[in-house]
Every structure is written in C-alpha cells, then in structure tokens.
Amino acid sequence: MLFRWLSRLLAAYLSRKVVTHSVSTATFEALSAALQPADVLLVEGDARISVAIRYLTQSTWSHAALYLGPDAGLPVASDGEPHVLVEADLEAGIRTLPLSFYRHMHTRVCRPVGLDEQDVRTLTTHARNRVGDTYDLRNVVDLARYLCPTPPVPTRYRRQMLALGSGDPTRAICSTFIAQSFQHIRYPILPQRIHVPSDNPNCEGCRDAYYRIRHHSLFVPRDFDASPYFDIIKSSIQAGFDHRTMPWIDETE
C-alpha cells in the first residue's frame, strides 16, 4: 500500500505542467481540417515528465495520441465538442480527449499509408476497446527515474532506460498503446529486418530478408516521426499555401 501511495504521488507530481516555450506551428483550424482517422498526433508536451522523455529520446516529441475522428463513437464533451483522440495518460490510463486539449501545443501529424476502410475500423475498434484501462502504479522505481530531467545516461542506453522495469507506467509513457494498435493490423512502425537462410535449393548460401515486429514496450513517440511508413502532414499547407498572401510587417513599423 505504501509503494502504491508513493507511486500515485509521483505520477501526480510528474504530470504537473511546467513553464515551456512550446509554440504551435499551425492554427487549430488548420490542424483540425488536416487530421484523418488513424493519424498519430505527436505532442511536445508541457509536463515535468515530458522534459525527461524528450532528453532520453533526443526528440522534440514526448507524447503521442491516436486520432479516430468524430464518427468513432467516442464521448462528447460537456460543451458539445466530440472526443476524437485516444491516448495513454500516466495518471488516468487510456482515455479519450477532444482535439482542443492540444490547441496551443506544438504538434506533428504522422499518417499511415495505404490503410483501407477495414484497417481503420479494426484499428478504431481495438483502440476504443482499450479505453478505461488503468495502469498499476505500484512500481515506484518506474516513476522515480524521471525525477531527474536529464539523467547522466550514455546516448546508446537512453531508449533502454525508458523500457526498464515491469510496471505499467512504463508502458503508458512509451507509446505502447498506439504501437499495439498498429501491430494489431500488422502495420509497420520500425520493424527489425532480419536475414535467414534461403530455402531455394538452387542458391546455396543465399539469405532471404524478413521483417520482425519489435516489442511494443520499446517504442517511443519519435519512432512515428522517424518511421519510413508514416507520412508527415504539414497542417499549415494542406489546404493550400501561397507565401505572397502573407501579411508581413517590417521591424521598423
């Protein structure tokens, strides 16, 4: 009971917002118009734990949410805005959110390529069925590692540090929920390429290349940005952009 109490206390502390200099690179209207179901929304994050995750992953992105859209059957907020995002939160577990929750955050849209309607339905159903799952906060060590925003860990060991331990808070932090959702439809993020001996009797010593799914606990938000199988969508230019129409002002004015 003591460890569980300490873990909840740590989770609340790490989830608190801190002063950041995050600047949104697209208007809320442009972001809303650009998103499509199955998109991954990467977020810079403004919580204490975000600083540590950005440092350990050497990336701008500390959080990821899955966009399912207004027709996915998610709840509606009290002000009438539909929930369109599903994410894994350190304190709340897997929850739904309206897009306006990240209205003022620096974000990036990563889009899987070639999904058909059945893929999107399967992905949506899998994600929706996980809503409400909670995370066991008994493992204090899993959370305490993030108390130091920039731990002195060699670069090659930083990803492993995110995956240490067996507590569920680690899985909540490391984009496991979204990775599992895409693995459910066998869509690649950063698969491992392996070579095995060929079964071709006419080619002695030949090796065939195959892909193997990386364990979901090892994924971090930046992997969706780095993946060769996700398009990066620039919300500000999706609806058309002409630099000639920008209302510039000179410094002297």
HUWO-V437535 format. One record per pair of residues at least 6 apart in sequence whose C-alpha atoms are under 8 Angstrom apart, sorted by sequence separation. I is the first residue (numbers start at 0). GAP is how many residues later the second one is. D is the distance in Angstrom with one decimal. If there is no record, write none. Layout:
i: (I & I)
gap: (GAP & GAP)
d: (D & D)
This chain:
i: (43 & 53 & 75 & 76 & 87 & 88 & 163 & 170 & 181 & 197 & 199 & 223 & 53 & 74 & 75 & 86 & 87 & 162 & 181 & 197 & 224 & 53 & 73 & 74 & 85 & 86 & 161 & 162 & 196 & 197 & 52 & 73 & 85 & 86 & 196 & 197 & 73 & 85 & 86 & 178 & 196 & 197 & 50 & 84 & 85 & 162 & 195 & 196 & 49 & 69 & 71 & 83 & 84 & 161 & 194 & 195 & 49 & 69 & 82 & 83 & 84 & 194 & 195 & 68 & 69 & 82 & 83 & 84 & 194 & 195 & 68 & 82 & 83 & 193 & 194 & 43 & 44 & 67 & 68 & 81 & 82 & 192 & 193 & 43 & 44 & 66 & 67 & 80 & 192 & 193 & 42 & 43 & 44 & 66 & 67 & 192 & 193 & 41 & 42 & 43 & 65 & 66 & 191 & 192 & 41 & 42 & 64 & 65 & 190 & 191 & 41 & 42 & 64 & 65 & 74 & 76 & 190 & 191 & 21 & 41 & 42 & 64 & 73 & 141 & 190 & 191 & 40 & 41 & 63 & 64 & 141 & 189 & 190 & 21 & 39 & 40 & 140 & 141 & 189 & 39 & 40 & 141 & 187 & 19 & 39 & 40 & 142 & 18 & 38 & 39 & 138 & 141 & 142 & 17 & 37 & 38 & 138 & 141 & 16 & 17 & 37 & 38 & 137 & 16 & 17 & 36 & 37 & 136 & 182 & 15 & 16 & 35 & 36 & 135 & 136 & 14 & 15 & 34 & 35 & 36 & 135 & 136 & 13 & 14 & 35 & 134 & 135 & 189 & 13 & 14 & 134 & 188 & 12 & 13 & 95 & 188 & 93 & 94 & 179 & 93 & 94 & 134 & 178 & 189 & 93 & 188 & 189 & 92 & 93 & 188 & 92 & 93 & 175 & 178 & 188 & 85 & 92 & 175 & 187 & 188 & 85 & 91 & 92 & 174 & 175 & 91 & 173 & 175 & 90 & 173 & 174 & 175 & 85 & 89 & 173 & 174 & 170 & 173 & 174 & 169 & 172 & 173 & 71 & 73 & 126 & 162 & 125 & 162 & 67 & 161 & 122 & 125 & 159 & 42 & 122 & 158 & 44 & 43 & 44 & 122 & 42 & 43 & 122 & 42 & 43 & 121 & 42 & 41 & 42 & 40 & 41 & 118 & 31 & 40 & 41 & 40 & 41 & 39 & 40 & 38 & 39 & 38 & 39 & 27 & 38 & 37 & 38 & 34 & 37 & 14 & 27 & 14 & 27 & 10 & 11 & 89 & 92 & 10 & 23 & 22 & 23 & 24 & 22 & 23 & 24 & 37 & 89 & 7 & 21 & 22 & 23 & 36 & 88 & 89 & 21 & 87 & 88 & 37 & 87 & 37 & 87 & 87 & 86 & 86 & 51 & 54 & 55 & 54 & 51 & 48 & 51 & 48 & 50 & 51 & 50 & 51 & 55 & 48 & 47 & 56 & 55 & 56 & 55 & 55 & 55 & 52 & 62 & 63 & 62 & 65 & 64 & 63 & 109 & 109 & 112 & 111 & 112 & 111 & 112 & 110 & 111 & 109 & 110 & 109 & 110 & 109 & 110 & 108 & 109 & 107 & 108 & 107 & 108 & 107 & 108 & 7 & 6 & 9 & 6 & 6 & 10 & 13 & 3 & 4 & 6 & 9 & 13 & 3 & 5 & 9 & 2 & 3 & 2 & 3 & 6 & 2 & 63 & 62 & 61 & 60 & 61 & 60 & 59 & 56 & 58 & 56 & 41 & 39 & 33 & 33 & 32 & 30 & 33 & 29 & 30 & 33 & 29 & 29 & 25 & 26 & 29 & 25 & 24)
gap: (6 & 6 & 6 & 6 & 6 & 6 & 6 & 6 & 6 & 6 & 6 & 6 & 7 & 7 & 7 & 7 & 7 & 7 & 7 & 7 & 7 & 8 & 8 & 8 & 8 & 8 & 8 & 8 & 8 & 8 & 9 & 9 & 9 & 9 & 9 & 9 & 10 & 10 & 10 & 10 & 10 & 10 & 11 & 11 & 11 & 11 & 11 & 11 & 12 & 12 & 12 & 12 & 12 & 12 & 12 & 12 & 13 & 13 & 13 & 13 & 13 & 13 & 13 & 14 & 14 & 14 & 14 & 14 & 14 & 14 & 15 & 15 & 15 & 15 & 15 & 16 & 16 & 16 & 16 & 16 & 16 & 16 & 16 & 17 & 17 & 17 & 17 & 17 & 17 & 17 & 18 & 18 & 18 & 18 & 18 & 18 & 18 & 19 & 19 & 19 & 19 & 19 & 19 & 19 & 20 & 20 & 20 & 20 & 20 & 20 & 21 & 21 & 21 & 21 & 21 & 21 & 21 & 21 & 22 & 22 & 22 & 22 & 22 & 22 & 22 & 22 & 23 & 23 & 23 & 23 & 23 & 23 & 23 & 24 & 24 & 24 & 24 & 24 & 24 & 25 & 25 & 25 & 25 & 26 & 26 & 26 & 26 & 27 & 27 & 27 & 27 & 27 & 27 & 28 & 28 & 28 & 28 & 28 & 29 & 29 & 29 & 29 & 29 & 30 & 30 & 30 & 30 & 30 & 30 & 31 & 31 & 31 & 31 & 31 & 31 & 32 & 32 & 32 & 32 & 32 & 32 & 32 & 33 & 33 & 33 & 33 & 33 & 33 & 34 & 34 & 34 & 34 & 35 & 35 & 35 & 35 & 36 & 36 & 36 & 37 & 37 & 37 & 37 & 37 & 38 & 38 & 38 & 39 & 39 & 39 & 40 & 40 & 40 & 40 & 40 & 41 & 41 & 41 & 41 & 41 & 42 & 42 & 42 & 42 & 42 & 43 & 43 & 43 & 44 & 44 & 44 & 44 & 45 & 45 & 45 & 45 & 46 & 46 & 46 & 47 & 47 & 47 & 52 & 54 & 54 & 54 & 55 & 55 & 56 & 56 & 58 & 58 & 58 & 59 & 59 & 59 & 60 & 61 & 61 & 61 & 62 & 62 & 62 & 63 & 63 & 63 & 64 & 65 & 65 & 66 & 66 & 66 & 67 & 67 & 67 & 68 & 68 & 69 & 69 & 70 & 70 & 71 & 71 & 72 & 72 & 73 & 73 & 74 & 74 & 75 & 75 & 76 & 76 & 79 & 79 & 79 & 79 & 80 & 80 & 81 & 81 & 81 & 82 & 82 & 82 & 82 & 82 & 83 & 83 & 83 & 83 & 83 & 83 & 83 & 84 & 84 & 84 & 85 & 85 & 86 & 87 & 89 & 90 & 91 & 94 & 94 & 94 & 95 & 96 & 97 & 97 & 98 & 98 & 98 & 99 & 99 & 99 & 100 & 101 & 101 & 102 & 102 & 103 & 105 & 106 & 109 & 110 & 111 & 112 & 112 & 113 & 114 & 114 & 115 & 116 & 117 & 117 & 118 & 118 & 119 & 119 & 120 & 120 & 121 & 121 & 122 & 122 & 123 & 123 & 124 & 124 & 125 & 125 & 126 & 126 & 129 & 130 & 130 & 131 & 132 & 132 & 132 & 133 & 133 & 133 & 133 & 133 & 134 & 134 & 134 & 135 & 135 & 136 & 136 & 136 & 137 & 157 & 158 & 159 & 160 & 160 & 161 & 162 & 163 & 163 & 165 & 179 & 184 & 199 & 201 & 202 & 204 & 204 & 205 & 205 & 205 & 206 & 208 & 209 & 209 & 209 & 210 & 211)
d: (7.5 & 5.8 & 4.2 & 6.7 & 4.2 & 7.1 & 7.5 & 7.4 & 7.2 & 7.9 & 7.8 & 6.7 & 6.1 & 6.4 & 5.5 & 5.5 & 6.4 & 6.3 & 7.9 & 7.4 & 7.2 & 5.4 & 7.2 & 5.6 & 6.9 & 5.7 & 6.8 & 7.8 & 6.9 & 5.3 & 5.5 & 5.7 & 5.7 & 6.5 & 6.1 & 4.6 & 6.7 & 4.5 & 7.9 & 7.6 & 4.3 & 5.3 & 7.6 & 5.4 & 6.4 & 7.5 & 5.2 & 6.2 & 5.2 & 5.9 & 7.4 & 7.0 & 5.1 & 7.0 & 5.8 & 5.4 & 7.5 & 6.7 & 6.0 & 6.2 & 6.2 & 5.4 & 6.6 & 7.8 & 5.3 & 4.8 & 5.4 & 6.6 & 4.5 & 7.7 & 4.6 & 4.0 & 6.3 & 5.8 & 6.2 & 5.7 & 7.2 & 5.4 & 7.2 & 5.9 & 7.0 & 6.8 & 5.4 & 4.5 & 5.8 & 5.8 & 5.9 & 6.6 & 5.8 & 6.1 & 5.5 & 5.4 & 6.3 & 4.6 & 7.4 & 4.6 & 7.1 & 6.1 & 6.3 & 6.6 & 5.5 & 6.6 & 5.5 & 6.3 & 7.6 & 5.1 & 6.2 & 5.2 & 5.9 & 5.1 & 5.9 & 5.9 & 5.8 & 6.2 & 7.5 & 7.3 & 5.6 & 6.3 & 7.2 & 4.5 & 7.9 & 4.7 & 7.1 & 7.1 & 5.1 & 6.2 & 5.6 & 6.5 & 7.0 & 7.6 & 6.1 & 7.9 & 5.7 & 7.9 & 6.6 & 5.1 & 7.6 & 7.8 & 7.3 & 5.8 & 6.2 & 6.3 & 7.5 & 6.1 & 4.8 & 6.8 & 7.2 & 7.1 & 6.2 & 6.1 & 7.8 & 6.8 & 7.9 & 5.8 & 6.5 & 5.3 & 5.4 & 6.4 & 5.3 & 5.6 & 5.6 & 7.5 & 7.2 & 4.1 & 6.1 & 5.6 & 5.7 & 7.0 & 7.8 & 5.2 & 6.2 & 7.1 & 4.4 & 6.8 & 6.9 & 5.2 & 6.1 & 7.4 & 7.4 & 5.3 & 5.6 & 6.4 & 6.6 & 6.1 & 6.8 & 5.2 & 7.1 & 6.9 & 5.0 & 6.4 & 6.2 & 7.1 & 7.7 & 5.1 & 7.1 & 6.5 & 6.7 & 5.4 & 6.1 & 5.1 & 6.1 & 7.5 & 5.7 & 5.7 & 5.5 & 5.6 & 7.8 & 6.8 & 5.5 & 7.7 & 5.9 & 6.6 & 5.3 & 6.9 & 6.4 & 7.2 & 4.4 & 5.4 & 6.8 & 7.7 & 7.7 & 6.7 & 5.6 & 7.7 & 7.6 & 8.0 & 6.6 & 6.3 & 7.9 & 7.0 & 5.9 & 7.8 & 7.5 & 7.8 & 5.8 & 5.4 & 5.9 & 4.8 & 6.0 & 7.8 & 8.0 & 7.0 & 6.9 & 7.6 & 6.3 & 6.3 & 6.4 & 6.0 & 6.4 & 7.8 & 6.0 & 7.8 & 7.6 & 7.9 & 6.9 & 7.4 & 7.2 & 6.9 & 7.9 & 7.3 & 6.8 & 5.6 & 6.8 & 6.0 & 6.3 & 7.2 & 4.6 & 5.4 & 6.7 & 6.6 & 5.0 & 6.5 & 7.5 & 5.8 & 6.3 & 4.9 & 7.5 & 5.9 & 6.4 & 6.5 & 5.0 & 5.8 & 6.3 & 7.6 & 4.7 & 7.1 & 6.7 & 7.4 & 7.2 & 7.2 & 5.7 & 7.5 & 7.8 & 6.5 & 6.8 & 6.2 & 7.1 & 6.1 & 5.8 & 7.4 & 5.2 & 6.2 & 6.5 & 4.2 & 7.4 & 6.3 & 5.9 & 7.6 & 6.4 & 5.5 & 6.8 & 7.1 & 6.2 & 6.6 & 5.8 & 5.3 & 7.4 & 7.3 & 7.3 & 7.6 & 7.6 & 6.6 & 7.6 & 7.8 & 6.0 & 7.4 & 7.5 & 6.1 & 7.1 & 6.2 & 4.3 & 7.7 & 5.7 & 5.9 & 7.8 & 7.9 & 7.8 & 7.4 & 7.7 & 6.6 & 5.0 & 6.3 & 6.5 & 7.9 & 7.5 & 7.9 & 7.5 & 6.5 & 7.3 & 6.7 & 7.4 & 7.9 & 6.5 & 6.5 & 6.6 & 6.3 & 6.2 & 4.6 & 6.9 & 5.0 & 6.4 & 5.6 & 4.9 & 5.5 & 6.4 & 4.8 & 7.0 & 5.9 & 6.2 & 7.4 & 5.2 & 7.2 & 7.2 & 7.5 & 7.7 & 6.2 & 5.3 & 7.9 & 5.9 & 6.7 & 6.9 & 7.7 & 5.7 & 7.9 & 5.1 & 6.6 & 7.5 & 4.3 & 6.7 & 7.2 & 5.5 & 7.3 & 7.0 & 7.5 & 6.9 & 6.3 & 5.6 & 5.7 & 6.1 & 6.0 & 7.8 & 6.0 & 7.8 & 7.4 & 6.2 & 7.3 & 6.7 & 7.6 & 7.7 & 5.5 & 7.8 & 5.2 & 6.4 & 5.5 & 7.5 & 7.9 & 5.9 & 7.9 & 6.2 & 7.3 & 7.8 & 5.4 & 7.8)
